[in-house]
Amino acid sequence: MLRVLAVDDEEPALGELLYLLRADPRVRTAEGAGDATAALRRIGRALETGPDGGDAIDVVFLDIHMPGLTGLDVARLLAGFARPPLVVFVTAHEGFALQAFDLKAVDYVLKPVRRERLAEAVRRVHDLVHTAAAPAPAGPAVSAAAEQVPVELGGVTRFVSVDDIAYVEAHGDYARLHTDHGSHLVRIPLSTLEERWAARGFVRIHRSHLVALARIDELRLDGGATSVRVGDTDLAVSRRHARPLRDLLMRRAGG
């Protein structure tokens, strides 16, 4: 069960958030803090005692706009520690989702907080904490928890797991993420995603496409042109990327 700290300078909002959190059966304890300074003092005690200590905190539900330090400032400070608590932003403002993405937030919940939406955020945190606490099975190393990408869907911010993305298509300063269940347009250049996701097995095959190596089903050569099959989609491979891609796929198959 989760040990939670909720941070909001508006007392009614904090009280409502704590009420909803304490009603969730996956939450063991839920404490409140009325500003960033009080939150950092409480988190400091948690970090001193460690994850198994009596003052441990698994996740911080953070408002963004607060007097003094903002929720984003708190998240940046936490990122400097080896084993910080997870972070979920709870805010009335939609415009900070990309910064939440950069700060590795687990979720981004918009106010007014709906019980069902908060339960989904708690589920995400619970799954991550449970995965991290489980003993690693024998055999190949287990990868880190999947990175999440914030996407806007009808005024609601959802987080898409990078592991669910088959390929990415460039749209100027935007990128369209293609998953098995649809596509999502995000304001992130393809070049940024190429650098950020190289360690997760994504490779550039064309100036317009970034593809997850594990999702490539076929490599085709036809009259000097190269393409790959990703699910039901054929994607062209540029000449300069064709040989490196083929070598990568051969090494992957052989390994």
Secondary structure as UniProt FT lines:
FT   STRAND          2..7
FT   HELIX           11..22
FT   TURN            25..26
FT   STRAND          27..33
FT   HELIX           36..49
FT   TURN            51..52
FT   TURN            54..55
FT   STRAND          59..62
FT   HELIX           71..78
FT   TURN            79..80
FT   STRAND          86..91
FT   TURN            95..96
FT   HELIX           97..102
FT   TURN            103..104
FT   STRAND          107..110
FT   HELIX           115..133
FT   STRAND          148..153
FT   TURN            154..155
FT   STRAND          156..161
FT   HELIX           162..164
FT   STRAND          165..171
FT   TURN            172..173
FT   STRAND          174..179
FT   TURN            180..181
FT   STRAND          182..186
FT   HELIX           190..196
FT   HELIX           198..200
FT   STRAND          202..206
FT   TURN            207..208
FT   STRAND          209..212
FT   HELIX           213..215
FT   STRAND          218..222
FT   TURN            223..224
FT   STRAND          225..230
FT   TURN            231..232
FT   STRAND          233..237
FT   HELIX           239..254
//
